[in-house]
Amino acid sequence: MEYSYEVNGIRYLGERLDFHTVNRTTDTEARKHLEPYPVRSIIPLYYNPQNPSDSVLNCRMSLWQPIFWICFRIFMILVGLDLLR
């Protein structure tokens, strides 16, 4: 899937749907994920103001991401404390 957008008169092409890229291996999974984005529709887009070529269609974070990072930080703190002993 590819989408186009314009920033300050410059046209860009993007492919990323969200921040975490997941390979969709089946047609059914891909269709389900693309359902909210009909062809030739006008939809909200999020881009990096310092680098407009960096864009995503969905900027929401999935539930597992903050949980993962919290657990990872706790784990690293415990490892650090263990090394200090």
PyMOL Python script that loads the backbone (N, CA, C, O; Angstrom):
from pymol import cmd

cmd.read_pdbstr("""\
ATOM      1  N   MET A   1       0.831  -1.163   0.000  1.00  0.00           N
ATOM      2  CA  MET A   1       0.000   0.000   0.000  1.00  0.00           C
ATOM      3  C   MET A   1       0.889   1.243   0.000  1.00  0.00           C
ATOM      4  O   MET A   1       1.931   1.287   0.654  1.00  0.00           O
ATOM      5  N   GLU A   2       0.457   2.225  -0.734  1.00  0.00           N
ATOM      6  CA  GLU A   2       1.190   3.477  -0.795  1.00  0.00           C
ATOM      7  C   GLU A   2       0.180   4.620  -0.771  1.00  0.00           C
ATOM      8  O   GLU A   2      -0.909   4.503  -1.332  1.00  0.00           O
ATOM      9  N   TYR A   3       0.541   5.720  -0.123  1.00  0.00           N
ATOM     10  CA  TYR A   3      -0.326   6.885  -0.081  1.00  0.00           C
ATOM     11  C   TYR A   3       0.504   8.122  -0.406  1.00  0.00           C
ATOM     12  O   TYR A   3       1.726   8.127  -0.255  1.00  0.00           O
ATOM     13  N   SER A   4      -0.182   9.166  -0.855  1.00  0.00           N
ATOM     14  CA  SER A   4       0.516  10.412  -1.170  1.00  0.00           C
ATOM     15  C   SER A   4      -0.084  11.543  -0.344  1.00  0.00           C
ATOM     16  O   SER A   4      -1.253  11.511   0.040  1.00  0.00           O
ATOM     17  N   TYR A   5       0.760  12.551  -0.081  1.00  0.00           N
ATOM     18  CA  TYR A   5       0.334  13.712   0.687  1.00  0.00           C
ATOM     19  C   TYR A   5       1.220  14.891   0.313  1.00  0.00           C
ATOM     20  O   TYR A   5       2.279  14.723  -0.293  1.00  0.00           O
ATOM     21  N   GLU A   6       0.779  16.070   0.677  1.00  0.00           N
ATOM     22  CA  GLU A   6       1.506  17.277   0.324  1.00  0.00           C
ATOM     23  C   GLU A   6       1.767  18.125   1.560  1.00  0.00           C
ATOM     24  O   GLU A   6       0.878  18.333   2.387  1.00  0.00           O
ATOM     25  N   VAL A   7       3.016  18.619   1.676  1.00  0.00           N
ATOM     26  CA  VAL A   7       3.409  19.509   2.769  1.00  0.00           C
ATOM     27  C   VAL A   7       4.145  20.690   2.152  1.00  0.00           C
ATOM     28  O   VAL A   7       5.152  20.513   1.466  1.00  0.00           O
ATOM     29  N   ASN A   8       3.641  21.891   2.396  1.00  0.00           N
ATOM     30  CA  ASN A   8       4.248  23.120   1.857  1.00  0.00           C
ATOM     31  C   ASN A   8       4.475  23.045   0.347  1.00  0.00           C
ATOM     32  O   ASN A   8       5.507  23.492  -0.154  1.00  0.00           O
ATOM     33  N   GLY A   9       3.514  22.484  -0.365  1.00  0.00           N
ATOM     34  CA  GLY A   9       3.587  22.414  -1.825  1.00  0.00           C
ATOM     35  C   GLY A   9       4.447  21.295  -2.368  1.00  0.00           C
ATOM     36  O   GLY A   9       4.587  21.174  -3.585  1.00  0.00           O
ATOM     37  N   ILE A  10       5.031  20.467  -1.505  1.00  0.00           N
ATOM     38  CA  ILE A  10       5.878  19.350  -1.947  1.00  0.00           C
ATOM     39  C   ILE A  10       5.103  18.056  -1.739  1.00  0.00           C
ATOM     40  O   ILE A  10       4.555  17.814  -0.663  1.00  0.00           O
ATOM     41  N   ARG A  11       5.061  17.229  -2.777  1.00  0.00           N
ATOM     42  CA  ARG A  11       4.331  15.956  -2.714  1.00  0.00           C
ATOM     43  C   ARG A  11       5.252  14.853  -2.200  1.00  0.00           C
ATOM     44  O   ARG A  11       6.397  14.726  -2.633  1.00  0.00           O
ATOM     45  N   TYR A  12       4.729  14.059  -1.267  1.00  0.00           N
ATOM     46  CA  TYR A  12       5.472  12.938  -0.682  1.00  0.00           C
ATOM     47  C   TYR A  12       4.671  11.662  -0.855  1.00  0.00           C
ATOM     48  O   TYR A  12       3.448  11.693  -0.993  1.00  0.00           O
ATOM     49  N   LEU A  13       5.373  10.544  -0.848  1.00  0.00           N
ATOM     50  CA  LEU A  13       4.742   9.224  -0.852  1.00  0.00           C
ATOM     51  C   LEU A  13       5.108   8.519   0.444  1.00  0.00           C
ATOM     52  O   LEU A  13       6.243   8.615   0.912  1.00  0.00           O
ATOM     53  N   GLY A  14       4.153   7.817   1.017  1.00  0.00           N
ATOM     54  CA  GLY A  14       4.405   7.072   2.239  1.00  0.00           C
ATOM     55  C   GLY A  14       3.857   5.666   2.140  1.00  0.00           C
ATOM     56  O   GLY A  14       3.006   5.373   1.300  1.00  0.00           O
ATOM     57  N   GLU A  15       4.358   4.792   3.012  1.00  0.00           N
ATOM     58  CA  GLU A  15       3.907   3.399   3.044  1.00  0.00           C
ATOM     59  C   GLU A  15       3.559   2.925   4.443  1.00  0.00           C
ATOM     60  O   GLU A  15       2.868   1.918   4.600  1.00  0.00           O
ATOM     61  N   ARG A  16       4.031   3.639   5.468  1.00  0.00           N
ATOM     62  CA  ARG A  16       3.848   3.166   6.844  1.00  0.00           C
ATOM     63  C   ARG A  16       2.435   3.470   7.344  1.00  0.00           C
ATOM     64  O   ARG A  16       1.951   4.597   7.241  1.00  0.00           O
ATOM     65  N   LEU A  17       1.795   2.451   7.882  1.00  0.00           N
ATOM     66  CA  LEU A  17       0.476   2.646   8.475  1.00  0.00           C
ATOM     67  C   LEU A  17       0.592   3.103   9.911  1.00  0.00           C
ATOM     68  O   LEU A  17      -0.213   3.910  10.374  1.00  0.00           O
ATOM     69  N   ASP A  18       1.598   2.588  10.631  1.00  0.00           N
ATOM     70  CA  ASP A  18       1.754   2.925  12.039  1.00  0.00           C
ATOM     71  C   ASP A  18       3.215   2.841  12.428  1.00  0.00           C
ATOM     72  O   ASP A  18       4.061   2.485  11.608  1.00  0.00           O
ATOM     73  N   PHE A  19       3.516   3.169  13.674  1.00  0.00           N
ATOM     74  CA  PHE A  19       4.903   3.203  14.127  1.00  0.00           C
ATOM     75  C   PHE A  19       5.536   1.827  14.234  1.00  0.00           C
ATOM     76  O   PHE A  19       6.735   1.670  14.003  1.00  0.00           O
ATOM     77  N   HIS A  20       4.747   0.848  14.577  1.00  0.00           N
ATOM     78  CA  HIS A  20       5.302  -0.508  14.657  1.00  0.00           C
ATOM     79  C   HIS A  20       4.915  -1.247  13.382  1.00  0.00           C
ATOM     80  O   HIS A  20       3.736  -1.487  13.124  1.00  0.00           O
ATOM     81  N   THR A  21       5.905  -1.599  12.603  1.00  0.00           N
ATOM     82  CA  THR A  21       5.675  -2.270  11.339  1.00  0.00           C
ATOM     83  C   THR A  21       5.565  -3.758  11.577  1.00  0.00           C
ATOM     84  O   THR A  21       6.451  -4.377  12.167  1.00  0.00           O
ATOM     85  N   VAL A  22       4.474  -4.319  11.113  1.00  0.00           N
ATOM     86  CA  VAL A  22       4.250  -5.758  11.238  1.00  0.00           C
ATOM     87  C   VAL A  22       3.981  -6.296   9.842  1.00  0.00           C
ATOM     88  O   VAL A  22       3.141  -5.762   9.118  1.00  0.00           O
ATOM     89  N   ASN A  23       4.688  -7.344   9.467  1.00  0.00           N
ATOM     90  CA  ASN A  23       4.435  -7.960   8.169  1.00  0.00           C
ATOM     91  C   ASN A  23       3.103  -8.692   8.212  1.00  0.00           C
ATOM     92  O   ASN A  23       2.861  -9.531   9.079  1.00  0.00           O
ATOM     93  N   ARG A  24       2.259  -8.360   7.273  1.00  0.00           N
ATOM     94  CA  ARG A  24       0.978  -9.066   7.164  1.00  0.00           C
ATOM     95  C   ARG A  24       1.121 -10.106   6.073  1.00  0.00           C
ATOM     96  O   ARG A  24       1.325  -9.773   4.906  1.00  0.00           O
ATOM     97  N   THR A  25       1.016 -11.344   6.452  1.00  0.00           N
ATOM     98  CA  THR A  25       1.368 -12.406   5.527  1.00  0.00           C
ATOM     99  C   THR A  25       0.200 -12.906   4.692  1.00  0.00           C
ATOM    100  O   THR A  25       0.421 -13.508   3.641  1.00  0.00           O
ATOM    101  N   THR A  26      -1.024 -12.678   5.122  1.00  0.00           N
ATOM    102  CA  THR A  26      -2.149 -13.181   4.355  1.00  0.00           C
ATOM    103  C   THR A  26      -2.975 -12.025   3.802  1.00  0.00           C
ATOM    104  O   THR A  26      -2.970 -10.922   4.350  1.00  0.00           O
ATOM    105  N   ASP A  27      -3.685 -12.295   2.708  1.00  0.00           N
ATOM    106  CA  ASP A  27      -4.559 -11.275   2.111  1.00  0.00           C
ATOM    107  C   ASP A  27      -5.644 -10.850   3.092  1.00  0.00           C
ATOM    108  O   ASP A  27      -6.011  -9.676   3.142  1.00  0.00           O
ATOM    109  N   THR A  28      -6.156 -11.790   3.869  1.00  0.00           N
ATOM    110  CA  THR A  28      -7.218 -11.479   4.833  1.00  0.00           C
ATOM    111  C   THR A  28      -6.720 -10.492   5.881  1.00  0.00           C
ATOM    112  O   THR A  28      -7.414  -9.527   6.200  1.00  0.00           O
ATOM    113  N   GLU A  29      -5.519 -10.723   6.424  1.00  0.00           N
ATOM    114  CA  GLU A  29      -4.953  -9.810   7.419  1.00  0.00           C
ATOM    115  C   GLU A  29      -4.717  -8.430   6.818  1.00  0.00           C
ATOM    116  O   GLU A  29      -5.022  -7.422   7.455  1.00  0.00           O
ATOM    117  N   ALA A  30      -4.184  -8.369   5.613  1.00  0.00           N
ATOM    118  CA  ALA A  30      -3.910  -7.090   4.959  1.00  0.00           C
ATOM    119  C   ALA A  30      -5.205  -6.328   4.702  1.00  0.00           C
ATOM    120  O   ALA A  30      -5.282  -5.129   4.969  1.00  0.00           O
ATOM    121  N   ARG A  31      -6.215  -7.010   4.190  1.00  0.00           N
ATOM    122  CA  ARG A  31      -7.503  -6.349   3.924  1.00  0.00           C
ATOM    123  C   ARG A  31      -8.124  -5.800   5.203  1.00  0.00           C
ATOM    124  O   ARG A  31      -8.663  -4.694   5.211  1.00  0.00           O
ATOM    125  N   LYS A  32      -8.048  -6.563   6.268  1.00  0.00           N
ATOM    126  CA  LYS A  32      -8.614  -6.124   7.542  1.00  0.00           C
ATOM    127  C   LYS A  32      -7.904  -4.860   8.034  1.00  0.00           C
ATOM    128  O   LYS A  32      -8.547  -3.931   8.523  1.00  0.00           O
ATOM    129  N   HIS A  33      -6.592  -4.831   7.902  1.00  0.00           N
ATOM    130  CA  HIS A  33      -5.808  -3.692   8.374  1.00  0.00           C
ATOM    131  C   HIS A  33      -6.031  -2.444   7.513  1.00  0.00           C
ATOM    132  O   HIS A  33      -5.957  -1.323   8.016  1.00  0.00           O
ATOM    133  N   LEU A  34      -6.302  -2.634   6.229  1.00  0.00           N
ATOM    134  CA  LEU A  34      -6.485  -1.512   5.313  1.00  0.00           C
ATOM    135  C   LEU A  34      -7.937  -1.048   5.209  1.00  0.00           C
ATOM    136  O   LEU A  34      -8.213  -0.036   4.565  1.00  0.00           O
ATOM    137  N   GLU A  35      -8.854  -1.759   5.823  1.00  0.00           N
ATOM    138  CA  GLU A  35     -10.282  -1.432   5.754  1.00  0.00           C
ATOM    139  C   GLU A  35     -10.597   0.035   6.079  1.00  0.00           C
ATOM    140  O   GLU A  35     -11.410   0.636   5.377  1.00  0.00           O
ATOM    141  N   PRO A  36      -9.991   0.638   7.112  1.00  0.00           N
ATOM    142  CA  PRO A  36     -10.322   2.036   7.433  1.00  0.00           C
ATOM    143  C   PRO A  36      -9.794   3.056   6.416  1.00  0.00           C
ATOM    144  O   PRO A  36     -10.080   4.247   6.537  1.00  0.00           O
ATOM    145  N   TYR A  37      -9.031   2.603   5.422  1.00  0.00           N
ATOM    146  CA  TYR A  37      -8.401   3.519   4.478  1.00  0.00           C
ATOM    147  C   TYR A  37      -8.838   3.216   3.041  1.00  0.00           C
ATOM    148  O   TYR A  37      -8.073   2.617   2.285  1.00  0.00           O
ATOM    149  N   PRO A  38     -10.053   3.616   2.652  1.00  0.00           N
ATOM    150  CA  PRO A  38     -10.511   3.347   1.281  1.00  0.00           C
ATOM    151  C   PRO A  38      -9.632   4.061   0.246  1.00  0.00           C
ATOM    152  O   PRO A  38      -9.087   5.133   0.512  1.00  0.00           O
ATOM    153  N   VAL A  39      -9.506   3.454  -0.922  1.00  0.00           N
ATOM    154  CA  VAL A  39      -8.727   4.030  -2.011  1.00  0.00           C
ATOM    155  C   VAL A  39      -9.327   5.383  -2.394  1.00  0.00           C
ATOM    156  O   VAL A  39     -10.546   5.538  -2.460  1.00  0.00           O
ATOM    157  N   ARG A  40      -8.450   6.359  -2.644  1.00  0.00           N
ATOM    158  CA  ARG A  40      -8.794   7.720  -3.060  1.00  0.00           C
ATOM    159  C   ARG A  40      -9.606   8.499  -2.023  1.00  0.00           C
ATOM    160  O   ARG A  40     -10.332   9.427  -2.381  1.00  0.00           O
ATOM    161  N   SER A  41      -9.495   8.141  -0.769  1.00  0.00           N
ATOM    162  CA  SER A  41     -10.204   8.881   0.272  1.00  0.00           C
ATOM    163  C   SER A  41      -9.257   9.886   0.925  1.00  0.00           C
ATOM    164  O   SER A  41      -8.037   9.737   0.857  1.00  0.00           O
ATOM    165  N   ILE A  42      -9.818  10.889   1.542  1.00  0.00           N
ATOM    166  CA  ILE A  42      -9.038  11.880   2.273  1.00  0.00           C
ATOM    167  C   ILE A  42      -9.086  11.496   3.752  1.00  0.00           C
ATOM    168  O   ILE A  42     -10.157  11.437   4.356  1.00  0.00           O
ATOM    169  N   ILE A  43      -7.918  11.238   4.318  1.00  0.00           N
ATOM    170  CA  ILE A  43      -7.836  10.768   5.706  1.00  0.00           C
ATOM    171  C   ILE A  43      -6.759  11.547   6.449  1.00  0.00           C
ATOM    172  O   ILE A  43      -5.864  12.108   5.817  1.00  0.00           O
ATOM    173  N   PRO A  44      -6.826  11.594   7.785  1.00  0.00           N
ATOM    174  CA  PRO A  44      -5.772  12.278   8.552  1.00  0.00           C
ATOM    175  C   PRO A  44      -4.426  11.567   8.393  1.00  0.00           C
ATOM    176  O   PRO A  44      -4.362  10.345   8.258  1.00  0.00           O
ATOM    177  N   LEU A  45      -3.372  12.350   8.412  1.00  0.00           N
ATOM    178  CA  LEU A  45      -2.019  11.824   8.264  1.00  0.00           C
ATOM    179  C   LEU A  45      -1.143  12.523   9.288  1.00  0.00           C
ATOM    180  O   LEU A  45      -1.356  13.698   9.588  1.00  0.00           O
ATOM    181  N   TYR A  46      -0.175  11.826   9.819  1.00  0.00           N
ATOM    182  CA  TYR A  46       0.742  12.374  10.811  1.00  0.00           C
ATOM    183  C   TYR A  46       2.153  12.306  10.246  1.00  0.00           C
ATOM    184  O   TYR A  46       2.601  11.245   9.811  1.00  0.00           O
ATOM    185  N   TYR A  47       2.858  13.440  10.253  1.00  0.00           N
ATOM    186  CA  TYR A  47       4.217  13.463   9.711  1.00  0.00           C
ATOM    187  C   TYR A  47       5.143  14.238  10.640  1.00  0.00           C
ATOM    188  O   TYR A  47       4.697  15.034  11.466  1.00  0.00           O
ATOM    189  N   ASN A  48       6.421  13.993  10.487  1.00  0.00           N
ATOM    190  CA  ASN A  48       7.458  14.642  11.266  1.00  0.00           C
ATOM    191  C   ASN A  48       7.731  16.023  10.665  1.00  0.00           C
ATOM    192  O   ASN A  48       8.175  16.100   9.520  1.00  0.00           O
ATOM    193  N   PRO A  49       7.482  17.116  11.394  1.00  0.00           N
ATOM    194  CA  PRO A  49       7.715  18.455  10.831  1.00  0.00           C
ATOM    195  C   PRO A  49       9.167  18.703  10.412  1.00  0.00           C
ATOM    196  O   PRO A  49       9.411  19.467   9.478  1.00  0.00           O
ATOM    197  N   GLN A  50      10.139  18.067  11.089  1.00  0.00           N
ATOM    198  CA  GLN A  50      11.547  18.229  10.713  1.00  0.00           C
ATOM    199  C   GLN A  50      11.908  17.382   9.487  1.00  0.00           C
ATOM    200  O   GLN A  50      12.881  17.669   8.790  1.00  0.00           O
ATOM    201  N   ASN A  51      11.113  16.334   9.232  1.00  0.00           N
ATOM    202  CA  ASN A  51      11.357  15.454   8.090  1.00  0.00           C
ATOM    203  C   ASN A  51      10.009  15.008   7.540  1.00  0.00           C
ATOM    204  O   ASN A  51       9.545  13.915   7.867  1.00  0.00           O
ATOM    205  N   PRO A  52       9.366  15.835   6.706  1.00  0.00           N
ATOM    206  CA  PRO A  52       8.013  15.524   6.238  1.00  0.00           C
ATOM    207  C   PRO A  52       7.879  14.209   5.482  1.00  0.00           C
ATOM    208  O   PRO A  52       6.765  13.708   5.328  1.00  0.00           O
ATOM    209  N   SER A  53       8.971  13.643   5.012  1.00  0.00           N
ATOM    210  CA  SER A  53       8.872  12.355   4.321  1.00  0.00           C
ATOM    211  C   SER A  53       8.637  11.206   5.303  1.00  0.00           C
ATOM    212  O   SER A  53       8.324  10.092   4.883  1.00  0.00           O
ATOM    213  N   ASP A  54       8.780  11.460   6.587  1.00  0.00           N
ATOM    214  CA  ASP A  54       8.535  10.469   7.642  1.00  0.00           C
ATOM    215  C   ASP A  54       7.089  10.616   8.106  1.00  0.00           C
ATOM    216  O   ASP A  54       6.754  11.573   8.804  1.00  0.00           O
ATOM    217  N   SER A  55       6.224   9.663   7.718  1.00  0.00           N
ATOM    218  CA  SER A  55       4.799   9.785   8.016  1.00  0.00           C
ATOM    219  C   SER A  55       4.170   8.450   8.390  1.00  0.00           C
ATOM    220  O   SER A  55       4.700   7.383   8.080  1.00  0.00           O
ATOM    221  N   VAL A  56       3.033   8.534   9.061  1.00  0.00           N
ATOM    222  CA  VAL A  56       2.216   7.363   9.390  1.00  0.00           C
ATOM    223  C   VAL A  56       0.741   7.772   9.292  1.00  0.00           C
ATOM    224  O   VAL A  56       0.406   8.951   9.411  1.00  0.00           O
ATOM    225  N   LEU A  57      -0.123   6.794   9.075  1.00  0.00           N
ATOM    226  CA  LEU A  57      -1.552   7.063   9.036  1.00  0.00           C
ATOM    227  C   LEU A  57      -2.192   6.905  10.406  1.00  0.00           C
ATOM    228  O   LEU A  57      -3.200   7.545  10.703  1.00  0.00           O
ATOM    229  N   ASN A  58      -1.616   6.066  11.225  1.00  0.00           N
ATOM    230  CA  ASN A  58      -2.180   5.794  12.543  1.00  0.00           C
ATOM    231  C   ASN A  58      -1.094   6.034  13.581  1.00  0.00           C
ATOM    232  O   ASN A  58      -0.086   5.328  13.592  1.00  0.00           O
ATOM    233  N   CYS A  59      -1.285   7.023  14.457  1.00  0.00           N
ATOM    234  CA  CYS A  59      -0.241   7.322  15.445  1.00  0.00           C
ATOM    235  C   CYS A  59      -0.570   6.757  16.826  1.00  0.00           C
ATOM    236  O   CYS A  59       0.153   7.014  17.789  1.00  0.00           O
ATOM    237  N   ARG A  60      -1.652   5.994  16.929  1.00  0.00           N
ATOM    238  CA  ARG A  60      -1.991   5.412  18.225  1.00  0.00           C
ATOM    239  C   ARG A  60      -1.035   4.279  18.574  1.00  0.00           C
ATOM    240  O   ARG A  60      -0.611   3.515  17.707  1.00  0.00           O
ATOM    241  N   MET A  61      -0.711   4.186  19.830  1.00  0.00           N
ATOM    242  CA  MET A  61       0.184   3.151  20.316  1.00  0.00           C
ATOM    243  C   MET A  61      -0.649   1.948  20.767  1.00  0.00           C
ATOM    244  O   MET A  61      -1.683   2.109  21.416  1.00  0.00           O
ATOM    245  N   SER A  62      -0.200   0.765  20.423  1.00  0.00           N
ATOM    246  CA  SER A  62      -0.923  -0.419  20.870  1.00  0.00           C
ATOM    247  C   SER A  62      -0.666  -0.647  22.365  1.00  0.00           C
ATOM    248  O   SER A  62       0.312  -0.139  22.912  1.00  0.00           O
ATOM    249  N   LEU A  63      -1.520  -1.390  23.002  1.00  0.00           N
ATOM    250  CA  LEU A  63      -1.457  -1.620  24.442  1.00  0.00           C
ATOM    251  C   LEU A  63      -0.171  -2.316  24.868  1.00  0.00           C
ATOM    252  O   LEU A  63       0.356  -2.028  25.942  1.00  0.00           O
ATOM    253  N   TRP A  64       0.335  -3.214  24.059  1.00  0.00           N
ATOM    254  CA  TRP A  64       1.497  -3.997  24.468  1.00  0.00           C
ATOM    255  C   TRP A  64       2.767  -3.161  24.537  1.00  0.00           C
ATOM    256  O   TRP A  64       3.674  -3.511  25.291  1.00  0.00           O
ATOM    257  N   GLN A  65       2.870  -2.071  23.780  1.00  0.00           N
ATOM    258  CA  GLN A  65       4.109  -1.295  23.753  1.00  0.00           C
ATOM    259  C   GLN A  65       4.461  -0.673  25.103  1.00  0.00           C
ATOM    260  O   GLN A  65       5.583  -0.868  25.570  1.00  0.00           O
ATOM    261  N   PRO A  66       3.552   0.070  25.759  1.00  0.00           N
ATOM    262  CA  PRO A  66       3.943   0.619  27.070  1.00  0.00           C
ATOM    263  C   PRO A  66       4.180  -0.481  28.104  1.00  0.00           C
ATOM    264  O   PRO A  66       5.051  -0.343  28.963  1.00  0.00           O
ATOM    265  N   ILE A  67       3.427  -1.554  28.032  1.00  0.00           N
ATOM    266  CA  ILE A  67       3.617  -2.665  28.965  1.00  0.00           C
ATOM    267  C   ILE A  67       5.012  -3.263  28.775  1.00  0.00           C
ATOM    268  O   ILE A  67       5.712  -3.547  29.747  1.00  0.00           O
ATOM    269  N   PHE A  68       5.406  -3.451  27.514  1.00  0.00           N
ATOM    270  CA  PHE A  68       6.730  -3.998  27.223  1.00  0.00           C
ATOM    271  C   PHE A  68       7.821  -3.099  27.804  1.00  0.00           C
ATOM    272  O   PHE A  68       8.731  -3.584  28.476  1.00  0.00           O
ATOM    273  N   TRP A  69       7.733  -1.775  27.545  1.00  0.00           N
ATOM    274  CA  TRP A  69       8.783  -0.871  28.005  1.00  0.00           C
ATOM    275  C   TRP A  69       8.824  -0.749  29.520  1.00  0.00           C
ATOM    276  O   TRP A  69       9.906  -0.594  30.086  1.00  0.00           O
ATOM    277  N   ILE A  70       7.701  -0.814  30.184  1.00  0.00           N
ATOM    278  CA  ILE A  70       7.691  -0.797  31.654  1.00  0.00           C
ATOM    279  C   ILE A  70       8.377  -2.047  32.191  1.00  0.00           C
ATOM    280  O   ILE A  70       9.218  -1.961  33.085  1.00  0.00           O
ATOM    281  N   CYS A  71       8.020  -3.202  31.647  1.00  0.00           N
ATOM    282  CA  CYS A  71       8.641  -4.463  32.083  1.00  0.00           C
ATOM    283  C   CYS A  71      10.138  -4.466  31.781  1.00  0.00           C
ATOM    284  O   CYS A  71      10.938  -4.934  32.592  1.00  0.00           O
ATOM    285  N   PHE A  72      10.515  -3.941  30.613  1.00  0.00           N
ATOM    286  CA  PHE A  72      11.924  -3.888  30.238  1.00  0.00           C
ATOM    287  C   PHE A  72      12.712  -3.018  31.209  1.00  0.00           C
ATOM    288  O   PHE A  72      13.808  -3.393  31.626  1.00  0.00           O
ATOM    289  N   ARG A  73      12.163  -1.857  31.575  1.00  0.00           N
ATOM    290  CA  ARG A  73      12.860  -0.962  32.521  1.00  0.00           C
ATOM    291  C   ARG A  73      12.983  -1.600  33.892  1.00  0.00           C
ATOM    292  O   ARG A  73      14.032  -1.497  34.529  1.00  0.00           O
ATOM    293  N   ILE A  74      11.932  -2.254  34.355  1.00  0.00           N
ATOM    294  CA  ILE A  74      11.996  -2.945  35.646  1.00  0.00           C
ATOM    295  C   ILE A  74      13.071  -4.024  35.610  1.00  0.00           C
ATOM    296  O   ILE A  74      13.847  -4.167  36.555  1.00  0.00           O
ATOM    297  N   PHE A  75      13.114  -4.780  34.519  1.00  0.00           N
ATOM    298  CA  PHE A  75      14.113  -5.828  34.361  1.00  0.00           C
ATOM    299  C   PHE A  75      15.525  -5.243  34.400  1.00  0.00           C
ATOM    300  O   PHE A  75      16.406  -5.788  35.066  1.00  0.00           O
ATOM    301  N   MET A  76      15.742  -4.133  33.685  1.00  0.00           N
ATOM    302  CA  MET A  76      17.066  -3.526  33.651  1.00  0.00           C
ATOM    303  C   MET A  76      17.463  -2.978  35.023  1.00  0.00           C
ATOM    304  O   MET A  76      18.630  -3.065  35.405  1.00  0.00           O
ATOM    305  N   ILE A  77      16.517  -2.420  35.760  1.00  0.00           N
ATOM    306  CA  ILE A  77      16.803  -1.945  37.114  1.00  0.00           C
ATOM    307  C   ILE A  77      17.207  -3.115  38.004  1.00  0.00           C
ATOM    308  O   ILE A  77      18.164  -3.012  38.771  1.00  0.00           O
ATOM    309  N   LEU A  78      16.476  -4.235  37.905  1.00  0.00           N
ATOM    310  CA  LEU A  78      16.809  -5.407  38.715  1.00  0.00           C
ATOM    311  C   LEU A  78      18.186  -5.967  38.356  1.00  0.00           C
ATOM    312  O   LEU A  78      18.947  -6.359  39.241  1.00  0.00           O
ATOM    313  N   VAL A  79      18.504  -6.004  37.070  1.00  0.00           N
ATOM    314  CA  VAL A  79      19.830  -6.478  36.645  1.00  0.00           C
ATOM    315  C   VAL A  79      20.902  -5.534  37.183  1.00  0.00           C
ATOM    316  O   VAL A  79      21.937  -5.989  37.668  1.00  0.00           O
ATOM    317  N   GLY A  80      20.665  -4.220  37.102  1.00  0.00           N
ATOM    318  CA  GLY A  80      21.630  -3.254  37.614  1.00  0.00           C
ATOM    319  C   GLY A  80      21.839  -3.397  39.118  1.00  0.00           C
ATOM    320  O   GLY A  80      22.967  -3.335  39.607  1.00  0.00           O
ATOM    321  N   LEU A  81      20.743  -3.588  39.841  1.00  0.00           N
ATOM    322  CA  LEU A  81      20.849  -3.776  41.280  1.00  0.00           C
ATOM    323  C   LEU A  81      21.600  -5.053  41.630  1.00  0.00           C
ATOM    324  O   LEU A  81      22.381  -5.089  42.580  1.00  0.00           O
ATOM    325  N   ASP A  82      21.354  -6.095  40.853  1.00  0.00           N
ATOM    326  CA  ASP A  82      22.054  -7.363  41.075  1.00  0.00           C
ATOM    327  C   ASP A  82      23.554  -7.214  40.807  1.00  0.00           C
ATOM    328  O   ASP A  82      24.371  -7.794  41.523  1.00  0.00           O
ATOM    329  N   LEU A  83      23.912  -6.456  39.804  1.00  0.00           N
ATOM    330  CA  LEU A  83      25.334  -6.253  39.483  1.00  0.00           C
ATOM    331  C   LEU A  83      26.030  -5.420  40.573  1.00  0.00           C
ATOM    332  O   LEU A  83      27.226  -5.589  40.810  1.00  0.00           O
ATOM    333  N   LEU A  84      25.290  -4.529  41.231  1.00  0.00           N
ATOM    334  CA  LEU A  84      25.874  -3.699  42.285  1.00  0.00           C
ATOM    335  C   LEU A  84      26.134  -4.502  43.564  1.00  0.00           C
ATOM    336  O   LEU A  84      26.953  -4.095  44.388  1.00  0.00           O
ATOM    337  N   ARG A  85      25.459  -5.617  43.737  1.00  0.00           N
ATOM    338  CA  ARG A  85      25.642  -6.417  44.939  1.00  0.00           C
ATOM    339  C   ARG A  85      26.961  -7.086  44.996  1.00  0.00           C
ATOM    340  O   ARG A  85      27.252  -7.796  45.959  1.00  0.00           O
TER     341      ARG A  85
END
""", "prot")
cmd.dss("prot")
cmd.show_as("cartoon", "prot")
cmd.util.cbc("prot")
cmd.orient("prot")
